[in-house]
Structure formats: C-alpha cells, structure tokens
C-alpha cells in the first residue's frame, strides 16, 4: 500500500491522510488500486492536497474500464497504456 511511516518532523495529519487513502485502496479491485497507486506516485504534491481521493479513483476506474472493454486500448502495449 501507499501508506507512509512517520516522517521525522511531519505532523500527524500527513500519515493520517495516507492511512485514509490506504483504507480506500483496500476496497478497490487490484487493478484499480494499482492504477491509483501509479497516479499517486507520479502526481504533484499539490494535487494530493487539493483534490479528494474520489477524483483519482474515478480516473483509475475509467482507465481500467477502457483497458478491459475497448479493443483498441487493450491492444496497446502495457508500457504505453
């Protein structure tokens, strides 16, 4: 999971925020959770702070749906998609 250990000097809000994300990720399918983790790994910190988890969950779910249901997308190499 994305969860973080206590960061020296960081407030409890930092780790608590990621704990909430981890809890929500645990409720997702493996594919959607992986897509969300990818988004969180590469997004700017400001996006993490300014947008709720549900925004990125929606992106991840739509991406997984396209990958599964759209033959044109499914044919793309995994490195591209």
Secondary structure, DSSP 4 states (H G I P E B T S, - for coil): ----PPPTT--HHHHHHHHHHHHHHHTS-HHHHHHHHHHHHHS-HHHHHHS-HHHHHHHHHHHHHHHHH-HHHHTS-TTT-
